[in-house]
Amino acid sequence: MKKDGLILLGLATLLCLAACSRDRCVVVLLPKPDGTAGSLIVSNREGSQLLQKPNLATGIQSSESAPKAPEYMDTQKIQKLFGEALKGLPPPPIHFILYFKTDTTELTDESRKILTGILPAIADHESTDVSVIGHTDRVGTRDYNFHLALDRALLVQKILLALGINPKFIEVTSHGEDNPLIPTADEVPEPRNRRVEVVVR
């Protein structure tokens, strides 16, 4: 008897997990941690279906039949079909946002307190992948802001290294004034854009 796989796709990226089914392939689009979903086209030579909402599923009976019209699959059924596979998924990344005083590499007092939660998160995730990304608002030139954001990220990296994190686990980048949390016009100060984001995967 022919066996086709059960394929589960979703989360923040297209993540594939497989399990055995009797004679059909099932594809489910799972939500990201924030509840949204991307989109996915399931196709073969007989046709295709677009999945673009969380928990939409389609099935394919064989290579000679087109994917079925998408249907909503409830969480209970997803757990029944894919529970074992879901247990093997890595935990979602944890994000920390640290804010800085205007035109400085000095953390705000509240952000200093947040620092203490990063090391336990790395330990809990058994993480070897930590991103430290520097940002600024749009006051000043792009070149100046790129370097200011980099200096902020390097400061946070230095603090994390002092806490005992392996330097091989940390990647430092600068986005300067690009990718703001709060979009603004040029030369507009915005405290929430003066930040470093630490992402623990």
N, C-alpha and C positions, 0 to 999 in steps of 0.2 A: 504494500500500500504506500502511496506517495505521501510524504510528510512535508508540509510547508511550515514556515516559521511564523510565530507571532512577533511582530515588531512594534516596539514602543518608542515613539519619537517625541521629544519636547524639551522642557526646561529652558534654560537660558540659551542653549545652543541645540542643534539637532543631535540628540543623544540617542543612540540605538542600543536596544537590548533585545535579546532573542530568547524565546522559549518555544516549546513544542506544542503544536496543535494537530488536530486530526487531519484536516484536509483543506484548510484555508489560511490566508494571511490576513491579519488584522493590524491596522495602523491607527494609533490614537495620538492626538496632539495634546500634550500636557501643558498646563500653564507654567509660566515662570514664577519665581517666588513672589513677585508683586501681583500675581493674579492675571496678568495679560498673557497673550500668546503671539507668536510670530505667525507664519503661514507655511504651508507645506503642500506640494503637489504630489499626489500619488498616481502613478501612471504605468501602463503597460501598452503593448501594441494595439489593444482593443479599446482603450479610452483612458480618461483621467478624471480625478476629482480634486478639488481644492479644499483643504482644511485650513481655516483661519480663525477659529474660535476655540477656547479651551474645552477639552474633553470631547471634541468632535472626532468621530471614528469612521473608518471605511473598511470594507472587507473585500478580498479578492478570492474567489473560489478556485480559480486555476488560471494558467497563462492564456487560456482561450476565452476568458470572460473579463469584461471591463470592471473596474472598481465600482462598488455599490455607491448609491447616493449617501452622503454623510449623515450620520445620526449621532445624537448626543449619547455619551456613555457615562452613566453615573459613577460616582466615586466608589461605591460598594462593588460594582462590577469590575472596575479597574483593579481594585485591590484583590478581588477573587482571581482575575486572570493573570495579573502581573505582580502580585504581592511579593513573591520571592525576588523577582528582578528589581523591584523598587528598593528592596532592602540593600541592594548592592550599589545604589547610587551614592556618589559623594555628597556630603552636606553642601547646601548652597553657600556661596561666598558671604563673608561678613564685611560690612563697610563701616569704617570710622571716618568722620570728618572733623578735622582739627582747624580751627580758625586762628587768624593772625591779626595783630594790630596793624593799622594803616602804614604802608610803605616800610615794613620791617620784617625781620625773621623772628619776631617775638610772639610766642603763642599767647592767646587770651587765657585768663585764669581758668575759665571753665574748660577749655580744651586741654589744659595740663592735667585736669582730673580724668579726662577721657583716656589719656595715655595708659593709665593703669589697667585698662580692660583689654589692651591689645595683646599683651603677652599671654594671658590665659586663653584668649581666643585662638592664638597660634598653637598653643599646647593642646587644646581640646580638639582642634582640627588635625593635629599632627601635620601641620602645614609645612611645606617646603617651597611655597610660592606666595610671596608677599609683595604686592605692588605699592609703591609710594609715589604719588602723583601730585606735583605742585601746580598751583593755580594762583592767578591774581585777578583783580578787577581790571577795568579798562582805563584807569588813570595812568598816564605815562605812555611811552613808546612801546611798540611790540617787542623790540629787542630788549629794552630794559625789563619789561614784565616777564619775558622768557627767563632771564637770568635771576630775577627776584624769585620767581616760582621755583626754579631749580635750587636756589639757596634754601628756600623753605623746605623742600623735599629732602635735601641733604642734611638739614638740621634734624628732621624727624628720623632719618636713617641713623644718624649718629646716636640719637636717644635710644632707638631700638637695639642698636649694637651694644650699647652700654647696659641694656637690660639682659643681654646674653643671647640675642637672636643670631643665628649663624649668618654671616654676611653673604654666603652663597644663596640664601633663600630670598634675598631682597633685591628687587629691581626698582631703580629710581628713574623717573622721567619728569619732564616739565611740559605742561600745556600752555604756560604763560597765561595770556588773557583769553585764549580759546576755550571752548567747552564750559562756559559759565553755568553755574546753577541758576542764576537769575540774569537773563539777557538784558543788557542795557545799551544805551548809545555810548559812543566814545567819550572818554573823560568823565564818565559818571561814576562816583564812588559807590561801591556796593559791598558791605562787610561780608555777606555770605559767599562772595566770590573769592575772597582772600583766604584761601584754604589749602590744606593738603589732605588728599584722600588716601587712606590706607585700606587696601583690599586684601583680605586673608582668604585664600582659596584652599 
